[in-house]
Amino acid sequence: MREMRPGCECCDKNLPADCAGAFICSFECTFCESCSRSVLKFVCPNCGGDLVSRSVRPSGITRRIEPYKSMHPGHKLCGATTIENTER
């Protein structure tokens, strides 16, 4: 599960989990859209990786859900009846 860090590491702008406009690298370093675009040119200053748009977590989902498999049993639209079928 993503950490969903709450603020830009460059300018300290608030970036709540349920809000669009946050960008992250593969290590989840987090930056606002303005800093990502203008200052950092979509390159993480910490690791050199790409900064991509962070997904938005719907409000109300704040607790950590464990284990993953009990939350996501599989998707029938994808032909899976259990999550194990999608992990092959």
Buried (B, 14 or more C-beta within 10 A) or exposed (E): EEEBBBBBBBEEBEBEBEEEBBBBBEEEBBBBBBBBEEEBEEEBBEEEBEBEEBEBBEEEEEEEEEEEEEEEEBEEEEEBEEBEEEEE
